[in-house]
Amino acid sequence: MVAPAETTSERKPRRFPRDGFGALGSLAVQEQHIEIRTGGTANSDVTSQTVWSAAYVNAAVLQDTYSAGVIQPNSRIYFQQDANWDTTSIVGYDATTGTWGVTQRYVYDSYGNVTVLNADWSTPPAGTNPIVNNLYQGMTFDPVTGLYYERHRNYSPSLGTWTSQDPAGYINGANTYQFVMSNPVGNIDPKGTNCDEYLKDAHEQEEDAAKDEMKAAQDLNKLDSQPPPQWWEQLKLRTEAYLDDAEANVHLGLAAADIDLYWICKHLPLPPGIDKCPEPNRAPAVEPVVEPVPIPG
């Protein structure tokens, strides 16, 4: 398989003389192949065009097929991906029934070995290849070699490692062949050089959630030093229940500030010695519904 020339930072269109799948020419931006041509450079040589998602560099949205430079009716296919950007199915048009639906499905093991299935999850005849190349984590698959191409180097799903050393050096540790730091379920590396770069946001969200959980716990501790009328005890118990939910959800990236004591306190009368409710870290997406607590007469 011949990899295109290196550099993912370019945004201007680039032409490659040949990709690894028989196409004699392609037009790419950030090495996303947006147009494939065979036999020449004329418009009549266009065979396909692909639209890519702005959410992830390897996520294809749809692809159109051309013949003699003319887009073919009902030839469009749509890509469906999971949370790890694996292409899980292809949606296309069925000329027999005149309806749109899944035409092929894909399942993977943890390291990207793909199994092709029919739309009804049945097993197709032996030797059936995927009808698209962007599969595991959106990487470009070569059915001949069984390797994925990821811009800077090739990845072997059968070995679970890159086939060459990291051109960025020891950026992810001493093992320069290691794939996404041996965490293929949680990590991605669309450049083939540094998976940490693409986990930064996730790490920051988890850190923020942990800080919010600590803030909620501190607010709860403040209640221990306040006068304990019956209705204030009810507020404390209710806050503890919300805090338990925060602890359970912190690993999902849900901020405990969303269920901060403030959003409970604001619905209740202030106890003696408390001038105002503690300020929240930020407003929650959905404000919790708090039942009013009667004040003892």
N, C-alpha and C positions, 0 to 999 in steps of 0.2 A: 504494500500500500504506500502511495506517495503522499506525504503530508504537504499541505500548502506552505508557502513561505511564512516565516515567523513575524509576528508583531500583532498583538491584540489591541494595541492602543490607537491604531489608526482608525479614523472614522470615515475617511473618503473611500469610495468604492475601489476595489482592487480586482484585477482579473488574474485568474490562475490558469495556466496552460492545460492542466489536467488534474482532476481530483482522483480519489482512490476508487471510484465506482464506475469507471468507463466513460465519464463525461469528458469531452474534449475541451470544455471551457466553462468557467463559472464566474459570476460577478458576486463579490462578497463585501460586506461592511462589518468591521470587527470580526471578520472571519465567519460571519453568518452567511451562508450561501443563499442569496436571495434570488438568484437566477442561474439556471443550468442551460447550456447550449451544447449541441453536438454538430460536428461537421463544418463549423465555421463561426463567423461572428455576426452574420446577418440576423435581422429580426426573425426571419423564417426558420432559423436554427434553434430558436428557443424551445426547450422541451418542458420546462417547469419553472414555476416561481413560488417562493415560500415567504410567508409573513411570520415575523418573530415577535415574541412577547417582550414588553418593556420591563417585566418583572424579573426575568432571569435570562441571561445571555444565551442559554442553550434550549430555551423553551420555544419550540415551534408552535404556531397557532393554527395555520392552515396552509395548504399547498394546492396550486392549480396546475393542471396538465395542459400542454400546448401540442398542437400538431401543425406543422408547416407555419409556425408562428401565430397560429390562431388558438385562442383558449377554447377548450372543449367543454360543451355543455354538460352540466352535472358531473364534472370530473373532480370537483373540489373535494378534498378530504380535510377533516379537522382532527387535531391531536388532543388527547386528554391525558393529563399528568396527575400523579399523586403528590404528596407533600415533599417528597425527595426529588421531584422533577423527573421521575421515571415516566416514560410514555406507557400508559396502561392499556390504551385502546385507540383505534382509529375509527372515526365516523365518516361514512360515505353514503352515496346515493345508490339505491337498488333500482335499476331500470325495470326489473321484472315486476316489482310491487309498486313502483313509483313512490317509494318512501325513503326517508333518511334513517340510518341506524348504524350500529357498530358492525364493522366489516372484519375486524381482526383484533385479537386481544393479546396482551403480553404479561407474563408473570416472571419474576426474577428471584434468584436467591440473594443473600445479603451482599454478595460481591459482584452481582450483575450478570450472571449466566442467565440467558433469556430462554423462556419456553414460549413458543408461538401456539396460540389456541384459536379456534373458530369463534365466531360471535356468540354461539351458544355454549361456550366453554368446552366444547368437544375437541379432541385431538385431530389435527389435520394430517394428511398423508405425510409419510417420512420425507424429509428433505425440503419441506415448505419453509421458505424464507420470509422474514418480515417484509411487508410492503413499503416500509419506511426505514430510514437508516438512523434517525435520532431516537435512541432508545433509553438505555440506563443512564440516569442523571442527565438526560438530554445529549449524551455523548454520541458521536458518529460511529456507527457500527459497520465493520467490514465482515460480511458473512463468509468471505473466502478465508481470511486469516483468523477470524474469531476475535479480533482485537477491536478496541475502541480508540478512536483518535480524539485527543483533547488538547488541540492547539500546539502545545509545546512537546508532547510526547505521546506514546501509545500506552494503553492500559490493557492488561490481560485479565479477564474475569476468571479464567480457569486457575491462574496462579494467585489472583488477588493482589497483584503488585504491578507497578509500572515496569515497562520493559527496558527502560533506560534511567540513568540517574537524573535527579532533579537539577535542571539547569540553574536554579536559584541557590544551589548548594545545600547547606545543612540548616535550612530555614525551619524545617519541621522535625529536627532531631538528627541523630547519627545515621539512621537508615534512609538513604536517599532514594530507595526504591519503594518505600512504604506508601501505600495508598490511603489517603485521607486519615493518617495517623491511626490506622486500624479501626476506624469507627465509620464504616460505610453507611450505616443506617442514619447517623446523625450529622455527618460531615459531607461537604461537597467541595470540588476543586475544579471549576470550569476552565482554569488556565493550565492545570497540570503542574503548577509550581508551588502553590501555597494555600492550603485549605483554611488556615486560620483567618486569612483576610475575609473570607466569606462567612465566618462564624462570629465576627466581631459584634455585629448588631445583636445576635442572639445572646452572647455573653453579657453584653451591657444590659439587656432587658432582664436577664436573670439576676444580675447584681442589683438593679433598681428594685426588683420585686423583693429581694432579700432585705434591702434597706427599708422598704415600706412595711414589711412584716415587723422589723425591729421597732419602727416608729409606732405601730399599732400596739405592740407589747408594752412600750414605754407609756403610752396613753392609758393602757389598762392598769399599769402599776400605780399611776397617779391616783386612781380611784381608791386604792387601799388606805390612803391617808385622809380620805374625806369622811364627813359624817355619814353614817350608814342608815338613813331612813329606808323604809321598806321599798319604796319605789326606786331609790338609787341602787339598791341591791339587785332589783330586777334589771336595771340598765346594765349593771356589771355582768350579770349572767348572760344577758343577750349579747354583750360585746364579746364575751369569751367564746360564745358560739360562732360569731362572725370571724373571730380570730382563728378558730380551728379551721374554718373554711379557707382562710388566707394561707395557713400553713400547708394545707392540702393542695392548694392551687399554685403555690409559688413556683413550682417546677414547670408549670405550664405557661409561665410568663404572665400570670394574672397578678396585678399589683394589689397588695393588701390595702393600699390607700383607698381603693375603690370601696372598701367596706370599713373605712376608718371610723373610729369612735365619733368623730364629728357628725357623720351622717346619721348616727343614731341619736346623739345628744341634741341635735338641732330640733328634734321633734318632741322633746320633753322639757319640762320646767327645770331650771337650774337649781341645784341643791345649795344649801347654805355654804357660804365661803367660796363659791365658784362664780366668777363674774361673767364668763363666756365660755362657749365650747372651744376645744382646741381646734386650731386651723388645720384644714386638710392639706396633704401634700399636693393634691390636684383633684379636680372634679372627676367623679366616676362616670363611665360611659352610661351606666344605668343606675339611678339612685335607688338604694334598697328601700323597700316599703316597710315602714315601722309602725306597728300597731300602737296607738296611744295608751299610755299607762296611767290609770287614775291616781290622783294625788290623795293620800289618806286625809280624811277630813278630821 
